[in-house]
Structures are given as C-alpha cells and as structure tokens.
Amino acid sequence: RSTCLGSLACWVWLWPIISYYFKLISPLGLIANVWAILFVTFFVINGILSMLLGSIVPILSQLINVANVYLVDYFVQGIQQMEQWFAFLVWSIQMPLWFCLIYYSILGALFLMATSVKSSLWAVAPTKR
C-alpha cells in the first residue's frame, strides 16, 4: 500500500513537469513503478548475493549474474508488453507553463495547510502524566 501511495504522490507531483517538457501524460507509470519496485528489490538482493558468494566461490558470482541478466531481460520484456497492452493510458498532452505554476501553487498551499493543521493538532493534544 505504501509503495502505491508513494508512486501516486510522485506521479501527482511530477506529471505537469513531464507533460510540459515531454508532451506526455501516462498513468501507466503508476502500474509500471509498482511492478518495477518489486522486481528491482529482487535484482538488488541477487547482486548482493553475487558479491558475497563470489568472494568465497567466484563461479557462483558468475552464475548468479547470468541468472540476473535473464531476470532483468524478462522484466524489460514485461514492461514493454505492458506498454503495448495499455497503450491507451499514454496521452499526448502538453501543459502550458502558466498551468504548471498555478498547479504547484495550489499543491504548495494544500501542503502548507495540511502541515499547519497537523502541527496545531499536536500543540493542543493532551499530554499523559
């Protein structure tokens, strides 16, 4: 759940900039990010295992690295397949600069209001004795 929320927060924050510079908006990135985080964790664990076991038995390092290359290739193919299946989730839209400025002003104001409400709630919270 936190992975999905983190990915959503990043997407909400970055989509106007991405749209302004690259002329694309893609909610498919949300799905792809969750997929990527799951797989990249596994790739990193394999890399660490390769280093640790490779320092003891070098051939194990090579075997794990070859397996990791195939897994990364499978992962990339999966992302490419997902892009083909969900091509309708990629929209060509360029946001004007004025929209980006207004959007980030509103997000900043919402953030400041949320943090001020949260800090004021902490200030009036009763303390335990």
N, C-alpha and C positions, 0 to 999 in steps of 0.2 A: 504494500500500500504506500509506504513512504517513497519507494522508488518511483511509483506512478505519479505521486504528488510532486516530487522533486522535478521530474521530467516535465510535468504540466507547468510548474512555476517557471522553469527556464523557457519553455516554449511561449508562454504568455508574455514574458519579459522581452524575448528576442524577436518575435515574429514581425513587428513593424520594421526593425532594422534589416532583417533578412529580406523582407519584401521591398524595402527601399533600394537596397544595393543589388539584389539578385533577381528581383521581379517575380518571386515565387513565394507561395504560402503552402505548407504541406503538413496537415495534421498527421500524415503517415509517420512523420518523425517521432511523434509520441509513442507509437507502437514499436517502431524500429529501435528507439532508445531503450525501452524496457527489454526488448529482445537482446540488444547489444550488451546491456549491463549484466544480464545473466550469463552470456557466453564469455564476455571479457574476464569476468571473475574466474571462470574455469581456465581460460588461457593463462592468466597470471599465476594461478596455482600450478599449472603444468610447467611454466617457466621456472618457478622457484624449485619445484621438484627436480627439474632437469639440472639446475645448478647444484643442488645439494647432492643428488645421487651421482652426478657427473664428476664431482670432486672425489668421489670414492671409486666409482667404476665408470670410466669415460664412455664406454659403449652405451650405457644406459642413457646418458645425456643425449647422444645422437638418436637413439630410438624414440625417446620422449619428444625431441624436437621434430622428428619426421612426423610423428603422430600429431603434434601440434600444428604443423603446416597443413596437414589434411583437414584437421578440425577448423582451422581458420578459413581454408578454401570452402568447406561446406557452409560455414557461417556466411561468407560473402555471397555464395550462390543463393542461400536462403533470403538474404536481404534483397538481392536482385530479383528473385522470384516474387517476393512480397511487393516490390515496386511495380512489377508487371500486373499482378493481381489487383492491386489497389491504386492503379494509375489515376483513377477518378478523384483521388484525395490529394492531388497535386494541382494547385491553381496558379495560373499566371496572372498576378496582380501586383502592380507597383503602387505602394503607398506614397503620397506626396510628403514632403518634408514637414509641412505645417501639421499634417495629421500625426506624424511621429511626435512632434513637440507637444501637441495637445494630449496625446495618449500618455506620454511619460509624465506630464504634469499631473494628470488625473491619477495615475498609478502612484506617483510620489505623495500626493495629497492623501490618498487612501492609506498608504503605508504610515504616514505621519499620524493620521487619525487613529489607526489601529494601535500603534505603539504608545500613543499618549493615553488612550483608553486603558490599555493593559497596564501601563505604569501607574495610572491613577487608581486602578483596582488594587494593585499591590500596596499602594500608600494607605488605603483605608481598610485593608484586610486586618482583622483582629489577630493579635499575637497570642500564642499559647504561653501560659505561665506555669 
